Amino acid sequence: MSLMRHGDYVARVTYDETIDRFFGEVINMQDVITFYGRSTEELHREMVASIDAHLEACRVRGVEPSRPYSGKFNVRLPPTEHARIAAAAAAAGQSMNSWVAQRLAQAAERELAE
């Protein structure tokens, strides 16, 4: 997986061999923003143009563009994993929320590092 960035926007880029173009999709927000390009330069130009067009369309319609995420989500775990995580957080002297948030942020940083 390749990533492309523009400001606060992060897009996943793949190659679509059926149309011989790169395909990009903004992945860090709930609204759908996609774009295509034959080269990295064209792909980046199209990303910027697609983001700008999306923001303008939201402005014209009088709606707020979606924010990346609210900051809250629920995770369902087997009770044994829940207990292990609670114990690990307590051993680290942290709340379970802080412990999980820290571990997830570290994993995301590793995953999104280029």
N, C-alpha and C positions, 0 to 999 in steps of 0.2 A: 504494500500500500504506500502510495506517495501522498504527501500533504502539501497544500499550497496555502499561503496566508496573505491576507490583505487587512490591515488594521486589526480589529478584534475578531475578524471572521477567519475560520479555518475550514478548508475544503479537502475532501478526499478526492484523489484523481486516479482514474483507471483508464486503460486503453480499450476502446471499443473497435475490435477488428472488423465488425460487420459494416461499419461506415468509415473506417480508417481515420478515426479522430480520437483525441483524448476527451474524456467526459469528467466534469467536475461537479461536485455537489457539496454545498456548505453543510457542515455536520454539527456545528455547535449552536444551533438554534432550532426552534420548532417550525418556523416557516420554511418552505421549500424553495431553494435557490439553486438552479442548475445552469451549466454552461458547457460549451464544446470548443475545441480548438485543434488545429493540426500541429502546432508547435507550442513550446512552453510560452513563448512571447504572446502568441495569439490567445492561448488559454488564459494567461494572466489578464490580458486586455478584456477578454470576455467575462472573466470573473468580476472585475471592477465594474464593467458595464451592467452586468446582471444585478449586482448588489445595488448600484445606483438606481437602476430601473425599478427594482423592488421597493426601495425606500421612497422613490418618487410616487409610485403607485399607491403606497400606503398614505403618503401625504395627501394626494389628490382625493382618496376615498375618506380621508379624515380618521384613519385608524392608526394606532400605534403599531409599529413593527414588533414582532414578538421579541422578547428579551431572550437571551440564551437559555436560561432556565431559572426556576424560582429559588433554588437552593434547598429544596426539600424533596426527598423521595423515600419510599418504603422499600425495604429489602426483606424478602421472605427466605428464611433459612430453616433447616432442620433444627429442632431443639438442641441437639448435641453441639452443633456448630455455634448456635447462639450462646450456649454456655461457655464454650471454649473462647469465643471472642470476648465475652464479659470477663472471664478470668484473665485473659491476656491484657485487657485494658486496665483492670484493677492492679495487676502486677506492675504495670507501667505507671501507676498512679494517675491515670487519666479516666475521664468519663468514657463510656463506650462510644458515644457520639464523636468525641474528640479523637479517640484512637482510630475509629473507622475512617473518619474524614481525613486524617493524616495519612493513613495507609492508602486510601483511594487516590489522594492527590499525588503521592509518590508513584503509584502504579500508572496513573495517567501521564505523568511527566515522562516516565520511561517509555511508554507506548507512543507518545506524540513527539518524542525527541527525534530530530533528524540527523 
